[in-house]
């Protein structure tokens, strides 16, 4: 009797150089193609929030969350109580994470500058903190205090005057989870609302009787939240488009297969749509990694989610050299890139397209998710080619100012007038030529 064939664990298995067109597209084309039903549903919700404001938010809470909300806003003392009641060890852990996030983001340069391209022409650029920022923290099946800290603390460091947090209410209490409320107190969030999904994004984007309009919205969420952020972009700034979690590992023979397997499982457990790829280089054995993944998968509480993710967007690949692996990484542009190789420092210097690079096998992606202080709000879907991770730079806008002395104006006048006339803008030319008259310059000096 023929032995039963073992079901493939990964969607793609083989050499990078041998990927066919279908396999390459499955791995590389991870862009944001929204389900039309999600897009239409979100559009309806946003229109309802625009028109009905608080009434829409209460209605959505009843329909989607199963709660009747007397008040949309959570009193600040309720957050303070949640922090005080938190398990002391867990509070210490959250405090440690908050302190690291603060230290890292305070060190990011956000500096004004001035330059004098010609004598008498002064061009300056200064960072002005946003007035009000909205942070979204998902709820429902899980609570994400890390999202609160990663969104609110950099905003506070940047000097944002008011931070608003929205997180879905639970059926039992009509409030966000206790640990989210505790994180809000720890991060000095100003206002907290028991609001979730697309309705929360609409409330922060448009403003309602209770929720004041914000200048930027940050934070992860499900497909409805992601779509809502895309649809309100003409009204409010948002962070980089964020989809399912992504991990690309480049590992050589020095990497422990068990370590590689654990990293893959950790990111795959996020979501059935998570994207997890490992490239084994320099003759490293992929069979050892696959064996470690299989053996650990059976004991995982989220084994079905992990298996689905690996079977859909997972890959275990090989490449003869680090150069070939890096070439694939540049095209893949992952959210997380783990370099589990001997020469990780040298390899890291050559990477350009990654949300964040984890340099060396001991630099677990999980550490970055929670505790190192670097931000875990990162671009996905290959958008690390053009977007960066969230930082204090996202919470300021840059004001440019210009000063031109009368003497410099006289030197500019004729050339600027000629430039304007080349574009047939005669009024511009007239405005410039006013300064070519010595009498005008003398009056202003």
C-alpha beads as a LAMMPS data file, in Angstrom:
LAMMPS data file: protein, C-alpha beads

445 atoms
444 bonds

1 atom types
1 bond types

-500.0 500.0 xlo xhi
-500.0 500.0 ylo yhi
-500.0 500.0 zlo zhi

Masses

1 110.0

Atoms # bond

1 1 1 0.000 0.000 0.000
2 1 1 1.245 3.439 -0.918
3 1 1 2.038 5.674 2.086
4 1 1 -0.250 8.724 2.480
5 1 1 1.221 11.960 1.167
6 1 1 1.962 14.508 3.871
7 1 1 0.075 17.758 3.345
8 1 1 2.424 20.635 2.401
9 1 1 3.005 23.013 5.279
10 1 1 4.025 26.040 3.219
11 1 1 2.368 27.632 0.210
12 1 1 5.758 27.804 -1.513
13 1 1 8.772 25.573 -0.980
14 1 1 11.936 25.580 -3.098
15 1 1 14.744 27.751 -4.411
16 1 1 14.309 31.507 -4.810
17 1 1 15.705 31.284 -8.328
18 1 1 13.104 28.649 -9.282
19 1 1 9.982 30.588 -8.248
20 1 1 7.502 30.563 -11.088
21 1 1 5.315 33.557 -11.930
22 1 1 2.362 32.377 -9.853
23 1 1 4.494 31.639 -6.772
24 1 1 6.351 34.954 -7.029
25 1 1 3.113 36.902 -7.330
26 1 1 1.621 35.081 -4.346
27 1 1 4.560 36.208 -2.212
28 1 1 5.297 39.644 -3.645
29 1 1 1.859 41.053 -4.539
30 1 1 0.544 41.737 -1.058
31 1 1 -1.082 45.070 -1.837
32 1 1 -4.329 46.300 -0.385
33 1 1 -7.172 44.986 -2.507
34 1 1 -10.218 45.594 -0.354
35 1 1 -13.180 43.267 -0.542
36 1 1 -15.953 45.270 -2.286
37 1 1 -18.379 44.262 0.466
38 1 1 -16.015 45.672 3.117
39 1 1 -15.500 48.846 1.094
40 1 1 -19.238 49.424 0.654
41 1 1 -20.033 48.628 4.287
42 1 1 -17.362 51.042 5.511
43 1 1 -18.592 53.754 3.168
44 1 1 -22.103 53.355 4.602
45 1 1 -20.836 53.522 8.194
46 1 1 -18.744 56.631 7.535
47 1 1 -21.661 58.401 5.850
48 1 1 -23.841 57.544 8.823
49 1 1 -21.293 58.971 11.295
50 1 1 -20.958 62.118 9.167
51 1 1 -24.707 62.676 9.166
52 1 1 -25.885 61.372 12.554
53 1 1 -22.753 61.911 14.671
54 1 1 -23.173 60.627 18.271
55 1 1 -26.488 58.964 17.413
56 1 1 -24.727 56.904 14.760
57 1 1 -22.009 55.860 17.205
58 1 1 -24.558 54.687 19.766
59 1 1 -26.466 52.811 17.075
60 1 1 -23.319 51.113 15.804
61 1 1 -22.369 50.078 19.353
62 1 1 -25.775 48.394 19.726
63 1 1 -25.657 46.712 16.335
64 1 1 -22.021 45.644 16.154
65 1 1 -20.843 45.418 19.773
66 1 1 -24.093 44.470 21.496
67 1 1 -23.937 47.272 24.075
68 1 1 -26.030 50.324 24.940
69 1 1 -23.750 53.258 25.667
70 1 1 -25.100 55.998 27.914
71 1 1 -21.795 57.827 27.559
72 1 1 -19.309 57.377 24.747
73 1 1 -16.392 58.753 26.745
74 1 1 -14.714 56.781 29.506
75 1 1 -14.024 58.940 32.601
76 1 1 -10.323 59.489 33.228
77 1 1 -10.640 58.227 36.791
78 1 1 -11.843 54.898 35.370
79 1 1 -8.515 54.547 33.545
80 1 1 -6.631 55.505 36.686
81 1 1 -8.480 52.818 38.649
82 1 1 -7.684 50.224 35.988
83 1 1 -3.993 51.040 36.270
84 1 1 -4.086 50.869 40.070
85 1 1 -5.840 47.480 39.959
86 1 1 -3.443 45.983 37.410
87 1 1 -1.362 43.007 38.516
88 1 1 1.864 44.551 39.881
89 1 1 4.134 42.385 37.727
90 1 1 2.167 43.185 34.592
91 1 1 2.228 46.879 35.490
92 1 1 5.995 46.686 35.863
93 1 1 6.262 45.117 32.406
94 1 1 4.073 47.800 30.808
95 1 1 6.042 50.491 32.620
96 1 1 9.322 49.075 31.329
97 1 1 7.976 49.056 27.766
98 1 1 6.678 52.619 28.144
99 1 1 10.029 53.852 29.426
100 1 1 11.912 52.245 26.526
101 1 1 9.485 53.665 23.968
102 1 1 9.944 57.094 25.541
103 1 1 13.752 56.886 25.514
104 1 1 13.914 55.739 21.894
105 1 1 11.494 58.321 20.553
106 1 1 13.055 61.186 22.505
107 1 1 16.328 60.373 20.754
108 1 1 14.858 60.722 17.247
109 1 1 16.024 64.097 15.847
110 1 1 13.159 66.533 15.289
111 1 1 15.092 69.730 14.711
112 1 1 14.516 73.106 13.115
113 1 1 16.904 74.358 10.441
114 1 1 17.831 77.551 8.585
115 1 1 19.868 77.950 5.416
116 1 1 21.023 80.967 3.395
117 1 1 21.235 79.847 -0.283
118 1 1 22.251 83.378 -1.305
119 1 1 23.135 86.415 0.807
120 1 1 19.946 87.932 2.194
121 1 1 17.707 84.918 1.477
122 1 1 16.869 82.966 4.645
123 1 1 14.882 79.718 4.389
124 1 1 13.826 77.998 7.592
125 1 1 11.899 74.878 8.515
126 1 1 10.578 74.192 11.998
127 1 1 8.637 71.233 13.486
128 1 1 5.263 72.171 14.983
129 1 1 3.511 69.463 17.022
130 1 1 0.035 68.471 15.887
131 1 1 -2.756 69.756 18.091
132 1 1 -4.825 66.580 18.468
133 1 1 -4.053 62.956 17.537
134 1 1 -6.300 59.899 17.530
135 1 1 -4.987 56.455 18.485
136 1 1 -6.942 53.310 17.665
137 1 1 -6.438 50.152 19.755
138 1 1 -8.227 47.012 18.532
139 1 1 -10.479 45.013 20.830
140 1 1 -12.898 42.149 20.448
141 1 1 -11.135 38.770 20.669
142 1 1 -7.956 40.262 22.165
143 1 1 -6.732 43.421 23.879
144 1 1 -3.717 45.381 22.679
145 1 1 -2.185 47.645 25.322
146 1 1 0.997 47.642 23.229
147 1 1 -0.879 49.534 20.496
148 1 1 -1.856 52.194 23.024
149 1 1 1.752 52.685 24.139
150 1 1 3.180 52.632 20.605
151 1 1 0.702 55.258 19.381
152 1 1 0.317 57.564 22.360
153 1 1 3.859 57.811 23.752
154 1 1 5.597 59.057 20.569
155 1 1 2.786 61.586 20.147
156 1 1 3.325 62.840 23.696
157 1 1 7.108 62.980 23.179
158 1 1 6.558 65.036 20.016
159 1 1 4.540 67.594 21.995
160 1 1 1.016 66.784 20.792
161 1 1 -1.373 68.723 23.014
162 1 1 -4.274 66.242 23.147
163 1 1 -4.357 62.487 22.572
164 1 1 -7.650 60.692 21.954
165 1 1 -7.931 56.898 22.211
166 1 1 -10.722 54.805 20.718
167 1 1 -11.090 51.110 21.562
168 1 1 -14.172 48.871 21.230
169 1 1 -16.485 48.311 24.203
170 1 1 -16.849 44.813 25.628
171 1 1 -20.310 43.273 25.958
172 1 1 -20.078 42.819 29.700
173 1 1 -19.028 46.318 30.768
174 1 1 -19.577 48.585 27.784
175 1 1 -15.950 49.686 28.259
176 1 1 -12.669 48.867 26.546
177 1 1 -10.659 46.114 28.227
178 1 1 -9.157 46.865 31.619
179 1 1 -5.594 46.503 30.368
180 1 1 -6.235 48.966 27.527
181 1 1 -7.627 51.459 30.042
182 1 1 -4.580 50.902 32.249
183 1 1 -2.238 51.486 29.297
184 1 1 -4.136 54.686 28.486
185 1 1 -3.471 55.977 31.998
186 1 1 0.177 54.920 31.810
187 1 1 0.621 56.728 28.471
188 1 1 -1.149 59.895 29.727
189 1 1 -3.911 59.691 27.137
190 1 1 -6.234 62.681 27.514
191 1 1 -9.573 61.227 26.364
192 1 1 -10.746 57.632 25.932
193 1 1 -13.843 56.551 24.018
194 1 1 -15.559 53.162 23.988
195 1 1 -15.766 53.096 20.211
196 1 1 -14.585 50.529 17.697
197 1 1 -14.309 49.745 14.030
198 1 1 -14.985 52.058 11.127
199 1 1 -17.322 54.143 13.277
200 1 1 -14.466 55.104 15.596
201 1 1 -12.299 56.114 12.642
202 1 1 -15.144 58.225 11.253
203 1 1 -15.712 59.892 14.614
204 1 1 -12.063 60.906 14.932
205 1 1 -11.875 62.016 11.309
206 1 1 -15.103 64.057 11.148
207 1 1 -15.821 64.948 14.766
208 1 1 -19.140 64.490 16.581
209 1 1 -20.859 66.120 19.549
210 1 1 -18.638 64.080 21.906
211 1 1 -15.526 63.266 19.863
212 1 1 -13.436 66.163 18.655
213 1 1 -11.885 65.978 15.223
214 1 1 -8.209 64.955 15.219
215 1 1 -5.309 65.891 12.946
216 1 1 -3.912 62.378 12.475
217 1 1 -5.140 58.836 13.185
218 1 1 -2.691 56.029 13.990
219 1 1 -2.936 52.442 15.124
220 1 1 -3.712 48.974 13.753
221 1 1 -7.086 47.363 13.181
222 1 1 -9.056 44.831 11.176
223 1 1 -10.019 45.110 7.504
224 1 1 -12.855 47.546 8.326
225 1 1 -10.557 49.848 10.287
226 1 1 -7.895 49.736 7.556
227 1 1 -10.470 50.521 4.876
228 1 1 -11.970 53.349 6.945
229 1 1 -8.536 54.945 7.294
230 1 1 -8.123 54.806 3.527
231 1 1 -11.534 56.397 2.952
232 1 1 -11.006 59.342 5.333
233 1 1 -7.587 60.328 3.960
234 1 1 -8.977 63.396 2.244
235 1 1 -10.113 64.621 5.653
236 1 1 -7.374 63.590 8.078
237 1 1 -3.809 62.263 7.958
238 1 1 -3.246 58.608 8.865
239 1 1 -0.257 56.371 9.432
240 1 1 1.031 54.020 6.721
241 1 1 -1.489 51.526 5.338
242 1 1 -1.307 48.475 7.574
243 1 1 -2.331 44.966 6.641
244 1 1 -1.586 41.524 8.106
245 1 1 1.699 40.925 9.929
246 1 1 4.755 40.052 7.823
247 1 1 8.083 38.393 8.553
248 1 1 11.030 37.568 6.310
249 1 1 13.895 35.604 7.866
250 1 1 17.299 35.171 6.230
251 1 1 19.115 32.337 8.040
252 1 1 22.396 30.557 7.489
253 1 1 23.894 27.398 9.005
254 1 1 24.664 29.215 12.250
255 1 1 20.951 29.676 12.978
256 1 1 19.216 27.218 15.304
257 1 1 16.275 25.693 13.352
258 1 1 14.225 25.728 16.558
259 1 1 14.745 29.487 16.908
260 1 1 13.759 30.081 13.278
261 1 1 10.637 27.960 13.735
262 1 1 9.550 29.847 16.834
263 1 1 9.912 33.200 15.070
264 1 1 7.814 31.972 12.153
265 1 1 5.091 30.618 14.419
266 1 1 5.002 33.829 16.459
267 1 1 4.190 36.032 13.481
268 1 1 1.900 33.496 11.783
269 1 1 -0.342 33.326 14.862
270 1 1 -1.454 36.939 14.348
271 1 1 -3.867 36.235 11.531
272 1 1 -4.760 33.712 8.822
273 1 1 -3.552 36.336 6.329
274 1 1 -0.126 36.766 7.985
275 1 1 2.829 36.493 5.580
276 1 1 5.827 34.481 6.831
277 1 1 8.841 33.647 4.649
278 1 1 12.228 32.126 5.476
279 1 1 15.210 31.988 3.109
280 1 1 17.940 29.515 4.055
281 1 1 21.342 30.466 2.622
282 1 1 24.830 28.982 2.320
283 1 1 23.609 25.384 2.413
284 1 1 21.466 25.680 5.562
285 1 1 18.955 22.821 5.746
286 1 1 15.312 23.869 5.252
287 1 1 14.087 20.390 6.263
288 1 1 15.293 21.001 9.834
289 1 1 13.280 24.241 10.013
290 1 1 10.169 22.610 8.581
291 1 1 10.496 19.748 11.040
292 1 1 10.777 22.191 13.954
293 1 1 7.731 24.135 12.740
294 1 1 5.668 20.940 12.425
295 1 1 6.658 19.636 15.850
296 1 1 5.846 22.899 17.631
297 1 1 2.680 23.624 15.669
298 1 1 0.684 20.784 17.226
299 1 1 0.869 22.352 20.700
300 1 1 -0.036 25.898 19.660
301 1 1 -3.426 27.204 20.895
302 1 1 -3.757 29.112 17.588
303 1 1 -2.577 26.183 15.474
304 1 1 -5.411 26.484 12.942
305 1 1 -4.653 30.176 12.342
306 1 1 -0.934 29.452 11.963
307 1 1 -1.485 26.526 9.592
308 1 1 -3.816 28.581 7.427
309 1 1 -1.350 31.479 7.249
310 1 1 1.573 29.233 6.304
311 1 1 -0.469 27.360 3.710
312 1 1 -1.648 30.618 2.125
313 1 1 1.281 33.067 2.286
314 1 1 4.059 31.053 3.905
315 1 1 7.281 30.100 2.177
316 1 1 10.408 28.147 3.008
317 1 1 13.012 28.999 0.374
318 1 1 16.691 28.465 -0.312
319 1 1 19.336 30.656 -1.924
320 1 1 23.030 29.903 -2.493
321 1 1 24.233 33.316 -1.283
322 1 1 23.262 36.239 0.914
323 1 1 23.291 38.427 -2.212
324 1 1 20.450 36.460 -3.766
325 1 1 18.476 36.477 -0.518
326 1 1 18.929 40.237 -0.161
327 1 1 17.795 40.797 -3.740
328 1 1 14.565 38.964 -2.898
329 1 1 14.225 40.919 0.354
330 1 1 14.428 44.221 -1.521
331 1 1 11.528 43.123 -3.720
332 1 1 9.571 41.636 -0.821
333 1 1 10.026 44.758 1.380
334 1 1 8.832 43.096 4.596
335 1 1 7.390 44.662 7.704
336 1 1 9.906 42.677 9.810
337 1 1 13.248 41.364 8.541
338 1 1 15.199 39.024 10.853
339 1 1 18.835 38.404 9.916
340 1 1 19.762 35.156 11.669
341 1 1 23.213 34.952 10.100
342 1 1 26.841 35.181 11.232
343 1 1 27.519 38.505 9.523
344 1 1 24.224 40.128 10.464
345 1 1 25.724 43.593 11.018
346 1 1 27.281 43.684 7.545
347 1 1 24.098 42.370 5.941
348 1 1 21.923 44.916 7.770
349 1 1 23.902 47.800 6.291
350 1 1 22.902 46.640 2.815
351 1 1 19.146 46.463 3.452
352 1 1 16.994 49.324 2.181
353 1 1 13.415 48.044 2.054
354 1 1 12.210 46.842 5.449
355 1 1 9.925 48.252 8.123
356 1 1 12.460 47.292 10.771
357 1 1 15.549 45.056 10.709
358 1 1 16.307 42.625 13.536
359 1 1 20.071 42.233 13.487
360 1 1 21.235 38.828 14.697
361 1 1 19.464 35.699 15.904
362 1 1 19.051 37.002 19.466
363 1 1 17.145 40.060 18.189
364 1 1 13.757 38.357 18.315
365 1 1 10.933 40.092 16.471
366 1 1 8.808 39.537 19.565
367 1 1 11.138 41.781 21.554
368 1 1 10.429 44.548 19.037
369 1 1 6.692 43.894 19.236
370 1 1 6.660 44.791 22.915
371 1 1 9.748 45.938 24.716
372 1 1 12.758 47.314 22.833
373 1 1 11.239 50.774 22.416
374 1 1 11.242 50.804 18.622
375 1 1 7.757 51.280 17.210
376 1 1 5.822 48.233 16.051
377 1 1 3.452 50.257 13.844
378 1 1 5.155 49.480 10.522
379 1 1 4.381 49.441 6.793
380 1 1 3.139 46.173 5.297
381 1 1 2.128 44.942 1.864
382 1 1 5.525 45.799 0.377
383 1 1 5.096 49.468 1.283
384 1 1 8.348 49.461 3.238
385 1 1 9.710 50.551 -0.151
386 1 1 8.314 54.030 0.506
387 1 1 6.917 54.252 4.078
388 1 1 8.683 54.231 7.437
389 1 1 7.630 52.981 10.850
390 1 1 5.690 55.269 13.166
391 1 1 7.811 57.760 15.133
392 1 1 7.783 61.238 16.639
393 1 1 8.266 62.571 13.103
394 1 1 4.683 61.515 12.329
395 1 1 3.301 63.805 15.030
396 1 1 4.707 67.097 13.805
397 1 1 4.091 69.124 10.697
398 1 1 6.881 71.209 9.201
399 1 1 6.369 74.935 8.830
400 1 1 8.586 76.576 6.216
401 1 1 9.345 80.299 6.464
402 1 1 11.270 82.639 4.186
403 1 1 12.928 86.036 4.691
404 1 1 14.300 88.106 1.813
405 1 1 16.123 91.348 2.558
406 1 1 15.444 94.388 0.318
407 1 1 18.929 94.120 -1.185
408 1 1 18.399 90.436 -1.997
409 1 1 14.958 91.262 -3.431
410 1 1 16.621 93.698 -5.853
411 1 1 19.009 90.962 -7.009
412 1 1 16.171 88.484 -7.481
413 1 1 13.717 90.781 -9.231
414 1 1 14.731 90.618 -12.908
415 1 1 15.458 86.883 -13.024
416 1 1 12.225 86.022 -11.246
417 1 1 10.302 88.282 -13.627
418 1 1 11.827 86.530 -16.635
419 1 1 10.957 83.141 -15.127
420 1 1 7.350 84.238 -14.532
421 1 1 7.008 85.603 -18.068
422 1 1 8.168 82.249 -19.450
423 1 1 5.036 80.833 -17.803
424 1 1 2.908 83.764 -19.068
425 1 1 2.203 84.959 -15.532
426 1 1 2.579 88.694 -16.030
427 1 1 1.230 89.691 -12.623
428 1 1 3.952 87.605 -11.011
429 1 1 6.515 89.379 -13.175
430 1 1 5.134 92.785 -12.175
431 1 1 5.293 91.876 -8.469
432 1 1 8.930 90.857 -8.819
433 1 1 9.995 93.861 -10.917
434 1 1 8.748 96.256 -8.250
435 1 1 11.974 95.374 -6.404
436 1 1 14.193 96.189 -9.344
437 1 1 13.473 99.903 -8.718
438 1 1 16.190 101.398 -6.482
439 1 1 13.734 103.814 -4.862
440 1 1 11.621 100.942 -3.526
441 1 1 14.635 99.199 -2.122
442 1 1 15.824 102.364 -0.367
443 1 1 12.393 102.904 1.236
444 1 1 12.428 99.377 2.723
445 1 1 16.014 99.440 3.996

Bonds

1 1 1 2
2 1 2 3
3 1 3 4
4 1 4 5
5 1 5 6
6 1 6 7
7 1 7 8
8 1 8 9
9 1 9 10
10 1 10 11
11 1 11 12
12 1 12 13
13 1 13 14
14 1 14 15
15 1 15 16
16 1 16 17
17 1 17 18
18 1 18 19
19 1 19 20
20 1 20 21
21 1 21 22
22 1 22 23
23 1 23 24
24 1 24 25
25 1 25 26
26 1 26 27
27 1 27 28
28 1 28 29
29 1 29 30
30 1 30 31
31 1 31 32
32 1 32 33
33 1 33 34
34 1 34 35
35 1 35 36
36 1 36 37
37 1 37 38
38 1 38 39
39 1 39 40
40 1 40 41
41 1 41 42
42 1 42 43
43 1 43 44
44 1 44 45
45 1 45 46
46 1 46 47
47 1 47 48
48 1 48 49
49 1 49 50
50 1 50 51
51 1 51 52
52 1 52 53
53 1 53 54
54 1 54 55
55 1 55 56
56 1 56 57
57 1 57 58
58 1 58 59
59 1 59 60
60 1 60 61
61 1 61 62
62 1 62 63
63 1 63 64
64 1 64 65
65 1 65 66
66 1 66 67
67 1 67 68
68 1 68 69
69 1 69 70
70 1 70 71
71 1 71 72
72 1 72 73
73 1 73 74
74 1 74 75
75 1 75 76
76 1 76 77
77 1 77 78
78 1 78 79
79 1 79 80
80 1 80 81
81 1 81 82
82 1 82 83
83 1 83 84
84 1 84 85
85 1 85 86
86 1 86 87
87 1 87 88
88 1 88 89
89 1 89 90
90 1 90 91
91 1 91 92
92 1 92 93
93 1 93 94
94 1 94 95
95 1 95 96
96 1 96 97
97 1 97 98
98 1 98 99
99 1 99 100
100 1 100 101
101 1 101 102
102 1 102 103
103 1 103 104
104 1 104 105
105 1 105 106
106 1 106 107
107 1 107 108
108 1 108 109
109 1 109 110
110 1 110 111
111 1 111 112
112 1 112 113
113 1 113 114
114 1 114 115
115 1 115 116
116 1 116 117
117 1 117 118
118 1 118 119
119 1 119 120
120 1 120 121
121 1 121 122
122 1 122 123
123 1 123 124
124 1 124 125
125 1 125 126
126 1 126 127
127 1 127 128
128 1 128 129
129 1 129 130
130 1 130 131
131 1 131 132
132 1 132 133
133 1 133 134
134 1 134 135
135 1 135 136
136 1 136 137
137 1 137 138
138 1 138 139
139 1 139 140
140 1 140 141
141 1 141 142
142 1 142 143
143 1 143 144
144 1 144 145
145 1 145 146
146 1 146 147
147 1 147 148
148 1 148 149
149 1 149 150
150 1 150 151
151 1 151 152
152 1 152 153
153 1 153 154
154 1 154 155
155 1 155 156
156 1 156 157
157 1 157 158
158 1 158 159
159 1 159 160
160 1 160 161
161 1 161 162
162 1 162 163
163 1 163 164
164 1 164 165
165 1 165 166
166 1 166 167
167 1 167 168
168 1 168 169
169 1 169 170
170 1 170 171
171 1 171 172
172 1 172 173
173 1 173 174
174 1 174 175
175 1 175 176
176 1 176 177
177 1 177 178
178 1 178 179
179 1 179 180
180 1 180 181
181 1 181 182
182 1 182 183
183 1 183 184
184 1 184 185
185 1 185 186
186 1 186 187
187 1 187 188
188 1 188 189
189 1 189 190
190 1 190 191
191 1 191 192
192 1 192 193
193 1 193 194
194 1 194 195
195 1 195 196
196 1 196 197
197 1 197 198
198 1 198 199
199 1 199 200
200 1 200 201
201 1 201 202
202 1 202 203
203 1 203 204
204 1 204 205
205 1 205 206
206 1 206 207
207 1 207 208
208 1 208 209
209 1 209 210
210 1 210 211
211 1 211 212
212 1 212 213
213 1 213 214
214 1 214 215
215 1 215 216
216 1 216 217
217 1 217 218
218 1 218 219
219 1 219 220
220 1 220 221
221 1 221 222
222 1 222 223
223 1 223 224
224 1 224 225
225 1 225 226
226 1 226 227
227 1 227 228
228 1 228 229
229 1 229 230
230 1 230 231
231 1 231 232
232 1 232 233
233 1 233 234
234 1 234 235
235 1 235 236
236 1 236 237
237 1 237 238
238 1 238 239
239 1 239 240
240 1 240 241
241 1 241 242
242 1 242 243
243 1 243 244
244 1 244 245
245 1 245 246
246 1 246 247
247 1 247 248
248 1 248 249
249 1 249 250
250 1 250 251
251 1 251 252
252 1 252 253
253 1 253 254
254 1 254 255
255 1 255 256
256 1 256 257
257 1 257 258
258 1 258 259
259 1 259 260
260 1 260 261
261 1 261 262
262 1 262 263
263 1 263 264
264 1 264 265
265 1 265 266
266 1 266 267
267 1 267 268
268 1 268 269
269 1 269 270
270 1 270 271
271 1 271 272
272 1 272 273
273 1 273 274
274 1 274 275
275 1 275 276
276 1 276 277
277 1 277 278
278 1 278 279
279 1 279 280
280 1 280 281
281 1 281 282
282 1 282 283
283 1 283 284
284 1 284 285
285 1 285 286
286 1 286 287
287 1 287 288
288 1 288 289
289 1 289 290
290 1 290 291
291 1 291 292
292 1 292 293
293 1 293 294
294 1 294 295
295 1 295 296
296 1 296 297
297 1 297 298
298 1 298 299
299 1 299 300
300 1 300 301
301 1 301 302
302 1 302 303
303 1 303 304
304 1 304 305
305 1 305 306
306 1 306 307
307 1 307 308
308 1 308 309
309 1 309 310
310 1 310 311
311 1 311 312
312 1 312 313
313 1 313 314
314 1 314 315
315 1 315 316
316 1 316 317
317 1 317 318
318 1 318 319
319 1 319 320
320 1 320 321
321 1 321 322
322 1 322 323
323 1 323 324
324 1 324 325
325 1 325 326
326 1 326 327
327 1 327 328
328 1 328 329
329 1 329 330
330 1 330 331
331 1 331 332
332 1 332 333
333 1 333 334
334 1 334 335
335 1 335 336
336 1 336 337
337 1 337 338
338 1 338 339
339 1 339 340
340 1 340 341
341 1 341 342
342 1 342 343
343 1 343 344
344 1 344 345
345 1 345 346
346 1 346 347
347 1 347 348
348 1 348 349
349 1 349 350
350 1 350 351
351 1 351 352
352 1 352 353
353 1 353 354
354 1 354 355
355 1 355 356
356 1 356 357
357 1 357 358
358 1 358 359
359 1 359 360
360 1 360 361
361 1 361 362
362 1 362 363
363 1 363 364
364 1 364 365
365 1 365 366
366 1 366 367
367 1 367 368
368 1 368 369
369 1 369 370
370 1 370 371
371 1 371 372
372 1 372 373
373 1 373 374
374 1 374 375
375 1 375 376
376 1 376 377
377 1 377 378
378 1 378 379
379 1 379 380
380 1 380 381
381 1 381 382
382 1 382 383
383 1 383 384
384 1 384 385
385 1 385 386
386 1 386 387
387 1 387 388
388 1 388 389
389 1 389 390
390 1 390 391
391 1 391 392
392 1 392 393
393 1 393 394
394 1 394 395
395 1 395 396
396 1 396 397
397 1 397 398
398 1 398 399
399 1 399 400
400 1 400 401
401 1 401 402
402 1 402 403
403 1 403 404
404 1 404 405
405 1 405 406
406 1 406 407
407 1 407 408
408 1 408 409
409 1 409 410
410 1 410 411
411 1 411 412
412 1 412 413
413 1 413 414
414 1 414 415
415 1 415 416
416 1 416 417
417 1 417 418
418 1 418 419
419 1 419 420
420 1 420 421
421 1 421 422
422 1 422 423
423 1 423 424
424 1 424 425
425 1 425 426
426 1 426 427
427 1 427 428
428 1 428 429
429 1 429 430
430 1 430 431
431 1 431 432
432 1 432 433
433 1 433 434
434 1 434 435
435 1 435 436
436 1 436 437
437 1 437 438
438 1 438 439
439 1 439 440
440 1 440 441
441 1 441 442
442 1 442 443
443 1 443 444
444 1 444 445
